[in-house]
Amino acid sequence: MLIGYARVSTEDQNTKLQTDALSEAGCEKVFLEKASGAQRDRPELQAALNYMREGDTLIVWKMDRLARSMRQLIDTVEDLEARRVGFRSLTETIDTTTPGGKLIFHIFGALAEFERSIIQERTKAGLKAARALGKFGGRPPSLSDQDVAAARAMLSDPELTVSEVASRLGVAASTLYRHLPGGRSSIQDS
């Protein structure tokens, strides 16, 4: 059975172009989704994947309708392949039910893996170079050393709660606990 999946990113976009192409390709059932590709929770895609049985083929108008990244696409198609379900993209003319289509898809996968490795190498090299220059990434601490000292002083007053001290410093109580593990008891022990 040929199963279609169509997705548009926003409510005001129209699926007609995709659904017409999927119908023309012979899809007997089409699942429609109105959700961003970056959104992980796509119920109609999940319904389509659950609906499919061995020997079926999932058809999309374009590969980016199925997945936002090459890794996500490869993972999805590998899952389909393990279940003996084919995949076809009409725009890119890829059909994993044919030997040539499988080859092309696996070449895409190898290129994506190569690209990921290059990005990882560049990222590591960039971080190493930045550290050599004394620069460190990440978010700056929520509380300065002076703020932590002020928190200690305020917490020595039994009338003030941890929540009140955190509020006065403009942070969440959890942030205060992260800087002062043990809260008030860590002040009394010092």
C-alpha atoms as one frame of an Amber mdcrd trajectory, in Angstrom:
protein
   0.000   0.000   0.000   1.224   3.512  -0.791   0.858   5.885   2.181   1.356
   9.630   1.804   2.513  12.140   4.368   2.106  15.878   3.791   3.216  18.640
   6.151   3.010  22.412   6.141   4.707  24.587   8.735   1.853  26.939   9.604
  -1.926  26.836   9.803  -2.348  29.294   6.918  -0.233  27.293   4.453  -2.034
  25.028   2.011  -1.350  21.295   1.601  -3.044  21.092  -1.829   0.194  21.015
  -3.862   1.476  18.123  -1.748  -1.793  16.190  -1.542  -2.358  16.481  -5.294
   1.140  15.109  -5.979   0.635  12.275  -3.456  -2.731  11.352  -4.987  -1.206
  11.389  -8.459   1.551   9.068  -7.179  -1.154   6.565  -6.187  -1.328   7.040
  -2.417  -4.355   5.251  -1.007  -4.172   7.073   2.328  -2.633  10.472   3.112
  -1.800  11.817   6.562  -1.816  15.644   6.831   0.158  17.614   9.408   0.264
  21.323  10.198   3.395  21.620  12.324   6.905  22.982  12.135   9.534  20.492
  10.947  11.586  21.330  14.040   8.727  20.186  16.237   9.508  16.703  17.538
   5.924  15.821  18.430   4.164  15.297  15.119   1.102  13.108  15.789   0.115
  12.627  12.131   3.607  11.449  11.187   3.534   9.046  14.117   0.077   7.846
  13.019   1.368   7.271   9.477   4.389   5.339  10.748   2.197   3.238  13.054
  -0.282   2.567  10.233   2.321   1.172   7.861   2.903  -2.551   7.460   5.605
  -4.627   5.798   5.579  -4.046   2.036   4.022  -0.557   2.281   5.789   2.552
   0.995   5.780   5.966   2.667   5.670   8.733   0.068   6.420  12.409   0.660
   6.359  15.292  -1.778   9.811  16.430  -0.653  12.313  15.014   1.874  12.198
  18.106   4.092   8.499  17.415   4.713   9.481  14.252   6.588  12.491  15.474
   8.562  14.240  18.701   9.480  17.772  17.314   9.447  19.620  14.684   7.453
  20.210  12.687  10.653  16.485  12.672  11.445  15.692  11.641   7.877  18.245
   8.820   7.905  16.999   7.554  11.280  13.393   7.544  10.042  14.205   5.776
   6.788  16.434   3.228   8.568  13.515   2.509  10.909  11.236   2.026   7.899
  13.799  -0.218   6.228  14.089  -2.376   9.372  10.311  -2.821   9.225  10.566
  -3.652   5.479   8.711  -0.470   4.551   9.844   1.548   1.551  10.367   5.296
   1.277   9.880   7.533  -1.730  10.377  11.272  -2.185   8.671  12.625  -5.290
  10.697  15.841  -5.734  14.134  14.271  -5.237  13.060  11.088  -7.074  14.449
   8.793  -4.387  12.828   5.396  -3.991  14.356   3.000  -1.462  12.312   0.130
  -2.866  14.748   0.043  -5.805  18.472  -0.798  -5.649  19.407   2.541  -7.253
  17.207   4.471  -4.830  18.769   2.682  -1.865  22.242   3.527  -3.184  21.425
   7.230  -3.594  19.861   7.375  -0.147  22.900   5.719   1.456  25.214   8.142
  -0.351  23.173  10.985   1.186  23.602   9.295   4.568  27.364   8.960   4.147
  27.638  12.624   3.137  25.590  13.674   6.164  27.807  11.634   8.483  30.927
  13.152   6.892  29.480  16.659   7.305  28.687  15.958  10.975  32.272  14.781
  11.587  33.725  17.909   9.967  31.443  20.148  12.076  32.495  18.314  15.259
  36.196  18.714  14.377  35.758  22.431  13.674  33.830  22.936  16.905  36.494
  21.174  18.976  39.278  23.136  17.281  37.409  26.417  17.819  36.824  25.681
  21.511  40.477  24.714  21.985  41.655  27.917  20.287  39.284  30.026  22.402
  40.481  28.366  25.635  44.095  29.044  24.588  43.144  32.734  24.383  41.582
  32.562  27.854  37.994  32.550  26.627  35.517  30.055  27.937  32.103  29.355
  26.506  28.850  28.918  28.286  26.498  31.133  30.160  27.980  33.445  32.800
  27.164  32.540  36.414  23.786  33.821  37.654  25.336  35.080  40.869  28.633
  36.907  41.280  30.937  36.277  44.238  29.513  39.449  45.826  25.948  38.139
  45.345  26.866  34.840  47.016  28.438  36.756  49.932  25.272  38.879  50.221
  23.146  35.726  50.149  25.237  34.224  52.957  24.773  37.365  55.031  21.018
  37.462  54.436  20.624  33.749  55.178  22.308  34.233  58.554  19.112  36.114
  59.525  16.622  33.391  60.589  13.720  35.721  59.735  14.493  35.539  55.984
  13.584  32.446  53.970  15.680  31.091  51.124  12.886  32.101  48.720  12.935
  35.685  50.028  16.714  35.907  49.673  16.545  34.502  46.145  13.808  36.982
  45.257  15.882  39.911  46.562  18.812  38.742  44.403  16.533  38.328  41.376
  17.122  34.593  40.956  15.181  31.400  41.577  15.637  29.546  44.859  17.129
  26.645  42.862  19.872  28.989  41.613  20.650  29.987  45.177  20.827  26.325
  46.229  23.166  25.621  43.296  25.583  28.285  44.618  25.022  27.369  48.265
  24.391  23.632  48.435  22.578  22.921  51.682  21.017  26.400  51.818  20.890
  27.892  55.317  22.614  24.870  56.882  25.720  25.538  54.749  25.903  29.052
  56.282  25.737  27.778  59.864  28.487  25.205  59.202  30.931  27.838  57.937
